[in-house]
Amino acid sequence: MTVLYLDIFSGLSGDMFLGALLDLGVDLRQLEIELAKLGLEGYHLHAVRQVKAGIAGVKFDVHLEAEHGHDPGTPHHAGLLHAHEPTHGEGTRHSHPHPHAAGDSEDHEHRHPGPTSPPDPARDAAGIRELILRSTLSPWVKEKAVAVFRRVAEAEGRIHGLAADEVHFHEVGALDSIVDIVGACIALERLAKPRVLAAPVVDGTGWVQCAHGRFPVPTPATLEILGARGVSVTQCEEPHELVTPTGAALLAEFAESFGPMRDLRPVKIGYGLGSRDHRTRPNVLRAILGESTTASSGEPRDWETDTVAVLETNLDDLSPEILGHFVGRALDAGALDVFHTPIQMKKNRPGVLLSVICPPEEADRFAELILRSTSAFGVRRHLAERRKLAREFRTVETPFGPVTVKLGKLNGEVVQAAPEFESCRARAESAGVPLKQIYEAAWRALRL
């Protein structure tokens, strides 16, 4: 199984991610051709081999033509430059959802517009999604790019008290950041969609100046994005922001797990370079493309992965009526699943193990609901990784009318199928027949 391991000892930003993947062999010209399918104008790609802290790698940037004096009527360069060719100055990258005032920071992915630079247009989440979906990019790139932006939108929505679709992006919605995120998805597809793993997330310290004021590192959006995925964050002594919201969103969407390398045979190593010279570590991203040597890894699987919070408590003194009411209330509140299991507790008392599964960012809310609504004095909490079949919904025709059926696919093969209850119930009520008869008819239609 092919694995891409992101060694993020110096954090992650969109430009460093693309620089590392270009260094691994992704062709810049092919990247430009794919990005052109978005129909965006006013930019060109720039990648150059440089050396930072003794490490040779690729410095990737998106140059806005208005900022760099490029004549839109003339061709622009789109290839890897030679090391001796001049590059732009430091600190010109931009992709943060909170715009920085000029000179406030030098982070490798923050914009610092000059006095004549035009402001970036604000874009809302729905507009960015529509831009991506109406393009001729591959279905996989569309799906993943929309998912990355959705993570940023949901995080910004939680910060500002808005619905995700109401969020208006500033710099993260600007032209170069759309290129960064969509380009990252294209680059992963060009590498044959490897399984992505990452080192533990390390961010720096200090402050950044945002549109809404000064905020400490890690920034609010970065913390929200990583927290929603259940990713742990450790700060180091580097007095700068290391993980940007774009980098956090890419990690949250693609990285299956976070930890040291294990059973990985390196095949090729790429380095993506940042702009600043850090005080405590080289400002580079090391991306290792290799093969898993774990015997049980088997062939690549196209299942979906996510992380959930599992809340548990043991109860031996709660009325069954209250327990049943809690189950319904928790499900109505958005829990992914709620169930209770018979157990034997201390002093040989019969009891139940109450379990609630929910998104990680909702764990505290449901823990409070348990403590307020049951007789529990404490709640255990842990995170669990899930593997889920890719789901597809299909309508089948039965003698009683159309019924929706859910299919579960693994590597393109249907391995599970189930008629949807609500669809079957509606047909049973309208036809005046037993519910099981609708299920049987749906199963027969599936087998045709």
CORTA-V431917 format. One record per backbone hydrogen bond with DSSP energy under -1.0 kcal/mol. CO is the residue of the C=O (numbers start at 1). NH is the residue of the N-H. E is the energy in kcal/mol with one decimal. If there is no record, write none. Layout:
# CORTA-V431917
co:CO nh:NH e:E
co:CO nh:NH e:E
This chain:
# CORTA-V431917
co:1 nh:292 e:-2.4
co:2 nh:195 e:-2.2
co:3 nh:290 e:-2.8
co:4 nh:197 e:-2.6
co:5 nh:288 e:-2.9
co:6 nh:8 e:-1.3
co:6 nh:199 e:-2.5
co:7 nh:286 e:-1.4
co:8 nh:11 e:-1.7
co:12 nh:244 e:-2.0
co:13 nh:17 e:-2.1
co:14 nh:18 e:-2.1
co:15 nh:19 e:-2.3
co:16 nh:20 e:-2.3
co:17 nh:21 e:-1.9
co:18 nh:22 e:-2.3
co:19 nh:23 e:-1.9
co:20 nh:24 e:-1.2
co:21 nh:26 e:-2.0
co:22 nh:25 e:-1.3
co:27 nh:31 e:-2.0
co:28 nh:32 e:-2.4
co:29 nh:33 e:-2.2
co:30 nh:34 e:-2.2
co:31 nh:35 e:-2.4
co:32 nh:36 e:-1.8
co:34 nh:37 e:-1.5
co:35 nh:38 e:-2.0
co:36 nh:39 e:-1.6
co:42 nh:65 e:-1.9
co:44 nh:63 e:-3.0
co:46 nh:61 e:-2.8
co:47 nh:81 e:-2.7
co:48 nh:59 e:-2.9
co:50 nh:57 e:-2.5
co:52 nh:55 e:-2.1
co:55 nh:52 e:-2.6
co:57 nh:50 e:-2.0
co:58 nh:273 e:-2.2
co:59 nh:48 e:-1.8
co:61 nh:46 e:-2.5
co:63 nh:44 e:-2.0
co:64 nh:68 e:-1.8
co:65 nh:70 e:-1.6
co:71 nh:74 e:-2.3
co:82 nh:85 e:-1.7
co:101 nh:104 e:-2.1
co:107 nh:110 e:-1.5
co:109 nh:95 e:-1.3
co:114 nh:117 e:-1.4
co:123 nh:169 e:-3.5
co:124 nh:128 e:-2.1
co:125 nh:129 e:-2.4
co:126 nh:130 e:-2.3
co:127 nh:131 e:-2.3
co:128 nh:132 e:-2.1
co:129 nh:133 e:-2.7
co:130 nh:134 e:-2.2
co:132 nh:135 e:-1.0
co:138 nh:142 e:-2.5
co:139 nh:143 e:-2.6
co:140 nh:144 e:-2.5
co:141 nh:145 e:-2.7
co:142 nh:146 e:-2.4
co:143 nh:147 e:-1.9
co:144 nh:148 e:-2.3
co:145 nh:149 e:-2.2
co:146 nh:150 e:-2.3
co:147 nh:151 e:-1.8
co:148 nh:152 e:-1.6
co:149 nh:153 e:-2.8
co:150 nh:154 e:-2.8
co:151 nh:155 e:-1.9
co:152 nh:156 e:-2.7
co:153 nh:157 e:-2.5
co:154 nh:158 e:-2.1
co:155 nh:159 e:-2.0
co:156 nh:160 e:-2.4
co:157 nh:161 e:-1.1
co:157 nh:162 e:-2.4
co:163 nh:166 e:-1.5
co:164 nh:167 e:-1.3
co:167 nh:125 e:-1.6
co:169 nh:123 e:-1.4
co:171 nh:174 e:-1.3
co:174 nh:178 e:-2.0
co:175 nh:179 e:-2.0
co:176 nh:180 e:-2.2
co:177 nh:181 e:-2.5
co:178 nh:182 e:-2.6
co:179 nh:183 e:-2.5
co:180 nh:184 e:-1.9
co:181 nh:185 e:-1.6
co:182 nh:186 e:-2.3
co:183 nh:187 e:-2.7
co:184 nh:188 e:-2.1
co:185 nh:189 e:-2.0
co:186 nh:190 e:-2.4
co:187 nh:191 e:-1.2
co:188 nh:193 e:-2.5
co:189 nh:192 e:-1.8
co:195 nh:4 e:-3.3
co:196 nh:256 e:-2.9
co:197 nh:6 e:-2.6
co:198 nh:259 e:-2.7
co:201 nh:234 e:-2.1
co:203 nh:236 e:-2.4
co:206 nh:217 e:-2.4
co:208 nh:215 e:-2.7
co:210 nh:213 e:-1.8
co:213 nh:210 e:-2.9
co:215 nh:208 e:-2.7
co:219 nh:223 e:-2.3
co:220 nh:224 e:-2.5
co:221 nh:225 e:-2.5
co:222 nh:226 e:-2.3
co:223 nh:227 e:-2.8
co:224 nh:228 e:-2.2
co:225 nh:229 e:-1.0
co:226 nh:231 e:-2.8
co:234 nh:203 e:-2.3
co:238 nh:205 e:-2.3
co:238 nh:240 e:-1.5
co:244 nh:248 e:-2.9
co:245 nh:249 e:-2.6
co:246 nh:250 e:-2.1
co:247 nh:251 e:-2.2
co:248 nh:252 e:-2.8
co:249 nh:253 e:-1.9
co:250 nh:254 e:-2.4
co:251 nh:255 e:-1.9
co:257 nh:198 e:-1.9
co:263 nh:293 e:-2.9
co:265 nh:291 e:-2.1
co:268 nh:289 e:-3.0
co:270 nh:287 e:-3.1
co:271 nh:58 e:-2.6
co:272 nh:285 e:-2.7
co:282 nh:284 e:-2.1
co:283 nh:274 e:-2.6
co:285 nh:272 e:-2.3
co:286 nh:7 e:-3.2
co:287 nh:270 e:-2.9
co:288 nh:5 e:-3.0
co:289 nh:267 e:-2.5
co:289 nh:268 e:-2.4
co:290 nh:3 e:-2.8
co:291 nh:265 e:-2.9
co:294 nh:297 e:-1.9
co:304 nh:388 e:-3.3
co:306 nh:386 e:-3.2
co:308 nh:384 e:-2.8
co:309 nh:358 e:-2.3
co:310 nh:382 e:-1.7
co:311 nh:356 e:-2.6
co:312 nh:380 e:-3.1
co:313 nh:354 e:-2.6
co:315 nh:352 e:-2.7
co:319 nh:323 e:-2.4
co:320 nh:324 e:-2.7
co:321 nh:325 e:-2.1
co:322 nh:326 e:-2.4
co:323 nh:327 e:-2.1
co:324 nh:328 e:-1.7
co:325 nh:329 e:-2.3
co:326 nh:330 e:-3.0
co:327 nh:331 e:-2.0
co:328 nh:332 e:-2.3
co:329 nh:333 e:-1.5
co:330 nh:335 e:-2.1
co:331 nh:334 e:-1.4
co:337 nh:357 e:-2.9
co:339 nh:355 e:-3.0
co:341 nh:353 e:-2.8
co:343 nh:351 e:-2.8
co:346 nh:349 e:-1.3
co:349 nh:345 e:-3.6
co:351 nh:343 e:-2.5
co:352 nh:315 e:-2.7
co:353 nh:341 e:-1.8
co:354 nh:313 e:-1.6
co:355 nh:339 e:-2.1
co:356 nh:311 e:-3.1
co:357 nh:336 e:-2.1
co:357 nh:337 e:-1.5
co:358 nh:309 e:-3.1
co:359 nh:362 e:-1.9
co:360 nh:363 e:-1.5
co:362 nh:366 e:-2.0
co:363 nh:367 e:-2.4
co:364 nh:368 e:-2.2
co:365 nh:369 e:-1.7
co:366 nh:370 e:-2.3
co:367 nh:371 e:-2.3
co:368 nh:372 e:-2.3
co:369 nh:373 e:-2.1
co:370 nh:374 e:-1.8
co:380 nh:312 e:-2.1
co:382 nh:310 e:-3.1
co:384 nh:308 e:-2.7
co:386 nh:306 e:-1.2
co:388 nh:304 e:-3.2
co:390 nh:409 e:-3.0
co:392 nh:407 e:-3.4
co:394 nh:405 e:-3.4
co:396 nh:403 e:-2.6
co:398 nh:401 e:-1.9
co:403 nh:396 e:-2.8
co:404 nh:420 e:-2.7
co:405 nh:394 e:-2.9
co:406 nh:418 e:-2.2
co:407 nh:392 e:-2.2
co:408 nh:415 e:-2.8
co:408 nh:416 e:-1.6
co:409 nh:390 e:-1.9
co:410 nh:413 e:-1.7
co:413 nh:410 e:-2.6
co:416 nh:408 e:-2.8
co:418 nh:406 e:-3.0
co:420 nh:424 e:-2.3
co:421 nh:425 e:-3.3
co:422 nh:426 e:-2.2
co:423 nh:427 e:-1.8
co:424 nh:428 e:-2.6
co:425 nh:429 e:-2.4
co:426 nh:430 e:-2.3
co:427 nh:431 e:-2.3
co:428 nh:432 e:-1.4
co:428 nh:433 e:-1.5
co:435 nh:439 e:-1.9
co:436 nh:440 e:-2.4
co:437 nh:441 e:-2.0
co:438 nh:442 e:-2.4
co:439 nh:443 e:-2.4
co:440 nh:444 e:-2.3
co:441 nh:445 e:-2.1
co:442 nh:446 e:-2.0
co:443 nh:447 e:-1.6
